[in-house]
Amino acid sequence: MKKNLFLITMMLVLPTLMISCATTGDLQKVQAEQKMTDAKADQALKDAQAAKSAADAANVKAAETSGRAESAIKAAEEREKAAAEKERIADEKAKKADDAFHKSMKK
């Protein structure tokens, strides 16, 4: 009776232990998946670093372009001031010429 009970117990316990244990194949599969995940993470990190470098380069170019644009605006404003001054001088000369003409016509 004890022998039969022991045999039945072993028949139930042994397969349960075999099912719950991981095999070498399972471990290799998990390791392969982990390596794949690590490789994907490394690639994502490289991609992120490349994107950051590209963004930094774009920011530098934008700053340079902004500086040139500001210089161009200042130069345009200076030219506008010079043109306004020349126009004012031309108006004064025209007024003097007109006054001289009217003065000569009165004589």
C-alpha positions in Angstrom: 0.0 0.0 0.0 2.8 2.4 0.9 4.6 1.5 -2.3 1.5 2.2 -4.4 0.9 5.5 -2.7 4.6 6.5 -3.2 4.4 5.5 -6.8 1.2 7.5 -7.4 2.7 10.5 -5.6 5.9 10.3 -7.7 3.8 10.1 -10.9 2.1 13.4 -9.9 5.1 15.2 -8.5 7.7 14.4 -11.1 5.7 15.7 -14.1 4.8 18.8 -12.2 8.5 19.5 -11.5 9.4 18.8 -15.1 6.8 21.2 -16.4 7.6 24.1 -14.1 11.4 24.0 -14.8 12.9 26.0 -17.6 14.9 24.1 -20.1 18.1 25.1 -21.7 16.2 25.9 -24.9 13.9 28.2 -23.0 16.9 30.0 -21.4 18.6 30.4 -24.8 15.3 31.8 -26.2 15.0 34.3 -23.4 18.7 35.3 -23.8 18.2 35.8 -27.5 15.2 38.0 -26.9 17.1 40.0 -24.4 20.0 40.5 -26.8 17.5 41.6 -29.5 15.9 44.1 -27.1 19.4 45.4 -26.1 20.3 45.8 -29.7 17.1 47.7 -30.4 17.7 49.9 -27.4 21.3 50.7 -28.6 20.0 51.5 -32.1 17.3 53.8 -30.6 20.0 55.5 -28.5 22.2 56.0 -31.6 19.2 57.4 -33.6 18.4 59.8 -30.7 21.9 61.0 -30.6 22.0 61.5 -34.4 18.7 63.4 -34.2 20.1 65.6 -31.4 23.2 66.4 -33.4 21.1 67.3 -36.4 18.9 69.5 -34.3 22.0 71.2 -32.8 23.4 71.8 -36.2 20.1 73.3 -37.3 20.0 75.6 -34.3 23.5 76.8 -35.1 22.5 77.5 -38.7 19.4 79.3 -37.6 21.4 81.5 -35.2 23.9 82.4 -38.0 21.0 83.2 -40.4 19.3 85.3 -37.7 22.5 87.3 -37.2 22.9 87.9 -40.9 19.2 88.9 -41.1 19.7 91.4 -38.3 22.7 92.8 -40.0 20.8 93.2 -43.3 17.9 94.9 -41.4 20.4 97.4 -39.8 22.0 98.1 -43.2 18.6 98.6 -44.8 17.6 101.0 -42.0 20.8 103.0 -42.4 20.3 103.2 -46.2 16.7 104.3 -45.6 18.0 107.1 -43.2 20.6 108.2 -45.8 17.9 108.2 -48.5 15.6 110.3 -46.3 18.4 112.7 -45.6 19.2 113.0 -49.3 15.6 113.6 -50.0 15.4 116.3 -47.4 18.5 118.0 -48.8 17.0 117.8 -52.3 13.8 119.3 -51.1 15.7 122.1 -49.5 17.7 122.8 -52.7 14.5 122.7 -54.7 12.9 125.1 -52.3 15.9 127.4 -52.6 15.8 127.2 -56.3 12.1 127.9 -56.4 12.6 130.9 -54.0 15.4 132.1 -56.2 13.2 131.7 -59.3 10.4 133.6 -57.7 12.8 136.3 -56.5 14.2 136.7 -60.0 10.7 136.9 -61.5 9.7 139.7 -59.1 12.6 141.9 -60.4 
